[in-house]
Amino acid sequence: MQLFSAALVLLSATASMAFAPAATKTATNTATLMSATDDNCEDRRAFVSKSVTAGAAASLATMGSAVNPAPAEAAASKLWSRVAIPFEDTVYDIDFDSPTHGYLVGARGSFAETNDGGKTWEPRSFSNLDAEEEITYRFQVVSFEGGEGWVLGKPTLLLHTKDAGKSWERIPLSPKLPGEPTSVLALGPSKAEMTTSSGAVYITENAGRNWKAQVQETIDATLNRISSSGVSGASYFSGSIINQHRDADGAYIAVSSRGNFFLTWEPGQDFWIPHNRGTPRRIQNMGFVNGDIHKGLWMTLNGGKLLINSQDVDLSKDAFDFAEADIKTGGYGLTDVGYRTDNEVWAVGGSNTMYVSFDGGKKFSFDKSANDIPGNLYNVKFFKDYGNMGWALGSNGLLLRYTGSA
């Protein structure tokens, strides 16, 4: 049995392995599977007006044409508006530490700051990275809490600030980490939580100098130990998980990189629990209903299917009872789902498609906010602490702000 060290783990050297697992043969790929590179960029200030996300576009080329066809919905809404940002690369993440101050990160070293609630964005750079080095990174995660922030990039790079982004320090990470870092979450002064593609969960309480393992057994070891449990696809596990989602209390849900089963973990458990997907279709993404494990789970599948289980889940079960949502995607893949309220639910996906439900996810209608914009949407987020403002992120420098007006 392989064990994660339960003692304090000193992570002391920067790893350079890939940040996300290899893309599967599916119609869509989520943000953790995207890539965008360019070897011919002059400098940090010059490239923002020229850059493109060829990798992201190629990985989702099968999702549809560059501009969406006219939807079949007779009365499509338009509840989002586009916000100009100072680069044209894929936007991976956005976070705020106040109603007015926030950051967004993206491909090819893209990094921007707002001080007016996201109405305008200014390009920023990291003082401890030179322009040529910065452009080689794909910044995929940004997290702030009380002026303290973290940025995670690929190749593996972890940056930390204690002064709301005025200055940044580079946090060394050990090449012996189990898997590649996949997320980081600011939890308070000098405290953060980090996950890896192998299912490790670490917490630091001294700004990244030491990390303590929360999971005591690798997913590989768990599956070997319970191989007779009847979880379909567990024997084909490739050693990595994707699309980890965390609820407010620290519970996680993740999808195997092949999309053939999923896993859950709650604080205090020694290992991840595998579960059957309950459908022949591959899982694209999963998460918690309105960010709360006690409210249920959602699951997107190949072919634009969305399943929802709107009840407190028993994580000891192998499978759950999901109901298929009434959503007419025309086969476009769904990459993410976000809950603005318990009743208002948004789904986004390939070819910049957007759908909204006002009955808790039972029936969705088309939203045409991004219908005439080429590209793909990968992420939709709502910030309940800051007036429930909403943001949708995508390729080609696409950032949409929720307006709520038809």
C-alpha positions in Angstrom: 0.0 0.0 0.0 1.4 3.4 -1.0 0.9 6.1 1.5 1.1 9.9 1.3 3.2 11.1 4.1 1.0 12.3 7.0 3.8 14.3 8.5 4.7 17.8 7.4 6.0 17.5 3.8 8.7 20.0 2.8 8.3 20.7 -0.9 11.6 22.1 -2.0 12.2 22.1 -5.8 10.2 23.1 -8.8 8.6 20.3 -10.8 8.3 20.6 -14.6 6.0 17.8 -15.6 2.7 18.5 -17.4 0.0 20.2 -15.4 -3.0 18.3 -16.7 -3.5 14.7 -18.0 -3.6 14.0 -21.7 -6.8 14.7 -23.5 -9.2 11.9 -24.0 -10.9 11.1 -27.3 -14.1 13.0 -26.6 -16.1 15.7 -28.3 -15.0 18.3 -25.8 -12.2 19.0 -23.3 -12.5 21.1 -20.2 -10.2 23.8 -19.1 -7.8 21.5 -17.4 -7.1 19.7 -20.7 -6.5 22.8 -22.8 -3.1 24.0 -24.1 -1.9 27.1 -25.9 1.6 27.8 -27.0 3.5 30.2 -29.3 7.3 30.3 -29.9 7.4 33.6 -31.7 6.4 36.3 -29.2 8.5 39.4 -28.8 7.8 40.3 -25.1 5.1 40.5 -22.5 3.6 43.8 -23.6 3.7 43.1 -27.4 2.2 39.7 -27.5 -1.2 40.5 -25.8 -2.5 42.0 -29.0 -1.3 39.2 -31.3 -1.8 36.0 -29.4 -4.2 33.2 -30.3 -5.0 30.0 -28.6 -4.3 27.5 -31.3 -4.1 24.6 -28.9 -7.4 25.3 -27.2 -9.1 25.7 -30.6 -7.7 22.5 -32.0 -8.6 20.5 -28.9 -12.2 21.4 -29.3 -12.5 21.6 -33.1 -15.0 18.8 -33.2 -17.4 20.7 -31.0 -18.8 22.8 -33.8 -18.2 25.6 -36.3 -16.6 28.9 -35.4 -19.9 30.7 -35.1 -22.9 29.0 -33.7 -25.9 28.2 -35.9 -29.1 29.9 -35.0 -30.7 28.1 -32.0 -34.0 26.3 -32.2 -35.2 28.2 -29.1 -37.8 30.7 -30.2 -37.2 33.2 -27.3 -33.6 33.0 -26.4 -32.3 35.2 -23.6 -29.3 37.4 -23.6 -28.2 37.8 -20.0 -24.4 38.3 -20.4 -22.3 41.0 -21.9 -18.7 40.8 -23.2 -15.9 42.6 -21.3 -12.8 43.8 -23.1 -9.5 42.4 -21.7 -5.9 43.1 -22.7 -5.1 39.8 -24.3 -6.6 37.4 -26.8 -5.6 34.1 -25.2 -7.7 31.5 -23.4 -9.0 32.8 -20.0 -8.6 30.1 -17.4 -9.7 31.5 -14.1 -10.9 34.6 -12.3 -11.1 35.6 -8.6 -11.9 38.6 -6.4 -10.8 39.6 -2.9 -13.4 42.5 -2.8 -16.4 43.6 -4.8 -14.1 45.8 -6.9 -10.6 44.2 -6.9 -9.8 41.0 -8.7 -7.5 39.2 -11.1 -7.8 36.9 -14.1 -5.3 34.5 -15.6 -4.8 32.8 -18.9 -2.6 31.2 -21.5 0.9 32.4 -22.5 1.5 34.3 -19.3 -1.7 36.3 -19.4 -2.4 38.1 -16.2 -4.7 41.1 -15.6 -6.1 43.1 -12.7 -9.3 45.1 -12.1 -10.1 47.8 -9.6 -13.6 48.6 -10.7 -15.4 45.3 -10.3 -14.4 43.9 -13.6 -15.6 46.7 -15.9 -12.0 47.3 -17.1 -8.9 45.2 -16.9 -5.2 46.2 -17.0 -2.3 43.8 -17.9 0.0 42.9 -15.2 3.3 41.0 -14.9 5.2 39.2 -12.2 8.3 41.1 -11.1 10.2 37.8 -10.4 9.6 36.5 -13.9 11.2 38.1 -16.9 9.0 38.7 -20.0 10.5 35.8 -22.0 10.0 33.4 -19.1 6.5 34.6 -18.2 5.1 34.0 -21.7 6.0 30.3 -21.5 3.6 29.7 -18.6 -0.1 28.9 -18.8 -1.6 30.4 -15.6 -4.6 28.2 -14.8 -5.7 29.0 -11.2 -5.9 32.2 -9.2 -7.3 32.4 -5.7 -7.5 35.3 -3.2 -8.7 35.6 0.4 -8.3 38.8 2.4 -5.6 40.3 0.2 -3.5 37.1 0.2 -3.4 35.3 -3.2 -2.0 32.3 -5.1 -1.4 31.7 -8.8 -0.8 28.2 -10.2 0.8 27.7 -13.6 2.1 25.2 -16.0 4.9 24.2 -16.3 4.5 23.7 -12.6 4.8 27.1 -11.0 3.3 28.4 -7.7 3.3 32.1 -6.9 2.1 33.8 -3.6 1.3 37.3 -2.6 0.6 38.8 0.8 -0.2 42.4 -0.3 -3.1 41.9 -2.8 -0.8 41.3 -5.7 1.7 44.2 -5.4 4.6 41.8 -5.0 4.9 38.0 -5.5 7.1 35.3 -4.3 7.8 32.0 -6.0 7.0 28.9 -3.8 9.3 25.9 -4.5 7.6 22.6 -5.1 9.2 19.1 -4.9 9.6 17.0 -8.1 8.6 14.1 -5.8 5.0 15.3 -5.5 2.5 12.6 -6.3 1.1 13.9 -9.6 1.0 17.5 -10.9 -0.5 20.4 -9.0 -4.0 21.0 -10.3 -5.6 23.6 -7.9 -4.7 25.9 -5.1 -7.2 27.7 -2.8 -6.5 30.6 -0.5 -8.0 29.8 3.0 -6.7 32.7 5.1 -3.5 34.3 6.4 -0.6 32.1 5.2 -3.0 29.2 4.8 -3.9 27.4 1.5 -5.0 24.1 0.1 -3.4 22.4 -2.9 -4.4 19.3 -4.9 -2.7 17.2 -7.4 -3.7 15.0 -10.4 -3.0 11.9 -8.3 -5.5 12.9 -5.7 -3.2 14.3 -3.1 -4.6 17.1 -0.9 -2.2 19.3 1.0 -2.6 22.2 3.4 0.0 24.8 4.4 -0.3 27.1 7.3 3.0 28.9 6.8 2.6 30.4 3.3 3.9 27.3 1.5 7.1 26.5 3.4 5.6 23.2 4.6 2.6 21.2 3.4 0.7 18.6 5.3 -0.9 15.7 3.5 -4.7 15.2 4.1 -5.1 12.0 2.1 -3.2 9.0 3.3 -3.5 6.6 0.4 -3.0 7.0 -3.3 -5.9 6.4 -5.6 -4.0 3.7 -7.3 -3.5 1.9 -4.0 -7.2 2.4 -3.1 -8.3 0.9 -6.4 -6.0 -2.1 -6.1 -7.2 -2.7 -2.6 -10.9 -2.6 -3.5 -10.7 -3.9 -7.1 -13.5 -6.4 -6.3 -15.9 -3.6 -5.4 -17.6 -3.6 -8.8 -16.6 0.0 -9.9 -16.8 -0.2 -13.7 -13.6 1.1 -15.4 -11.5 1.1 -12.2 -9.1 -1.5 -13.7 -8.3 1.0 -16.5 -7.4 3.8 -14.2 -4.5 5.7 -15.7 -3.3 7.2 -12.4 -4.7 10.6 -12.8 -7.9 12.5 -12.1 -9.3 15.7 -13.7 -11.8 18.4 -13.0 -11.6 18.4 -9.2 -14.4 20.5 -7.7 -14.5 21.5 -4.0 -17.5 22.4 -1.9 -17.5 25.0 0.8 -16.7 22.5 3.6 -13.7 21.0 1.8 -15.3 17.9 0.1 -14.0 17.0 -3.4 -15.4 15.3 -6.4 -13.2 14.3 -9.4 -13.4 12.4 -12.6 -10.9 9.7 -13.7 -8.9 11.0 -16.7 -10.7 8.4 -19.0 -14.1 9.6 -17.8 -15.3 6.1 -16.9 -15.9 6.6 -13.2 -15.7 9.3 -10.6 -14.4 9.7 -7.0 -15.3 11.7 -3.9 -13.3 12.6 -0.8 -14.3 14.4 2.4 -12.0 15.9 5.1 -11.0 13.2 7.6 -11.2 10.4 5.2 -8.0 8.5 4.5 -8.7 7.7 0.9 -10.9 8.6 -2.1 -14.0 6.6 -2.7 -14.7 5.5 -6.3 -18.2 5.5 -7.8 -19.8 4.1 -10.9 -20.9 6.6 -13.5 -24.2 4.8 -14.1 -24.2 5.6 -17.8 -22.4 4.2 -20.9 -21.4 7.8 -21.9 -18.1 9.2 -20.8 -18.1 11.8 -18.1 -16.9 15.3 -19.1 -17.2 17.2 -15.8 -18.8 16.9 -12.4 -19.5 19.2 -9.5 -21.7 20.0 -6.5 -25.2 21.4 -6.7 -24.7 25.1 -5.8 -21.3 24.3 -4.4 -22.7 22.1 -1.6 -22.3 18.3 -1.4 -25.5 18.1 0.7 -27.5 19.6 -2.1 -26.5 17.0 -4.6 -24.3 16.4 -7.7 -24.3 17.4 -11.4 -22.6 15.5 -14.2 -22.0 16.4 -17.9 -21.5 13.6 -20.4 -20.3 13.3 -24.0 -22.8 14.5 -26.5 -24.1 17.5 -24.5 -26.0 15.5 -21.8 -26.5 16.9 -18.3 -27.5 14.8 -15.3 -28.4 16.1 -11.8 -29.0 14.5 -8.5 -30.6 17.2 -6.3 -30.4 15.5 -2.9 -28.0 14.9 -0.1 -25.7 12.1 -1.3 -24.5 9.1 0.6 -20.8 8.9 -0.4 -20.6 5.2 0.8 -22.8 4.2 -2.3 -21.2 3.0 -5.5 -23.7 4.8 -7.7 -26.3 7.6 -7.4 -29.7 8.3 -8.9 -29.3 11.0 -11.5 -32.1 12.6 -13.5 -31.4 13.8 -17.1 -32.0 17.6 -17.6 -34.1 18.8 -20.5 -31.4 20.6 -22.4 -31.2 20.8 -26.2 -27.5 21.2 -27.0 -27.6 19.7 -30.5 -24.6 17.6 -29.5 -22.4 20.4 -28.4 -20.4 19.3 -25.3 -21.0 21.0 -22.0 -17.8 21.9 -20.2 -19.1 23.5 -17.0 -22.2 24.2 -14.8 -22.6 27.0 -12.4 -25.4 27.8 -9.9 -26.3 31.4 -9.4 -29.0 30.4 -7.0 -30.7 27.1 -6.1 -33.1 27.7 -9.0 -31.0 29.6 -11.5 -28.5 27.3 -13.1 -26.1 27.9 -16.1 -24.4 25.5 -18.4 -21.7 26.5 -20.9 -19.8 24.6 -23.6 -18.5 24.2 -27.1 -18.9 26.9 -29.7 -19.7 29.4 -26.9 -23.1 27.9 -26.2 -24.9 29.0 -23.0 -28.1 27.6 -21.4 -30.1 28.7 -18.4 -32.6 27.0 -16.1 -34.9 28.7 -13.7 -36.3 25.6 -12.1 -33.2 24.1 -10.4 -31.9 22.4 -13.5 -34.9 20.5 -14.8 -35.4 22.4 -18.0 -32.9 24.7 -19.8 -33.3 27.3 -22.5 -30.7 28.7 -24.9 -29.0 32.0 -24.1 -27.6 33.9 -27.1 -25.1 36.2 -25.3 -22.1 34.6 -27.0 -23.9 33.1 -30.1 -22.0 35.3 -32.6 -18.6 35.0 -31.0 -16.2 32.3 -32.3 -14.6 30.0 -29.7 -15.5 27.9 -26.8 -16.6 28.6 -23.2 -14.9 26.6 -20.5 -15.8 28.0 -17.1 -18.7 29.8 -15.4 -18.4 31.2 -11.9 -20.6 33.2 -9.5 -19.3 35.1 -6.5 -22.0 35.0 -3.8 -19.9 37.0 -1.4 -19.8 39.9 -3.8 -23.4 40.5 -4.9 -23.6 37.2 -6.8 -21.7 38.6 -9.8 -21.1 36.1 -12.5 -18.4 35.5 -15.1 -18.0 33.1 -18.0 -14.5 32.4 -19.4 -13.4 31.1 -22.7 -11.0 31.0 -25.6 -9.7 33.9 -27.7 -9.8 36.3 -24.8 -13.5 35.8 -24.1 -14.8 37.2 -20.8 -18.5 37.6 -20.2 -20.1 39.4 -17.3 -23.6 38.4 -16.0 -26.0 41.4 -16.4 -29.3 39.7 -15.8 -31.0 42.0 -18.4 -32.7 40.5 -21.4 
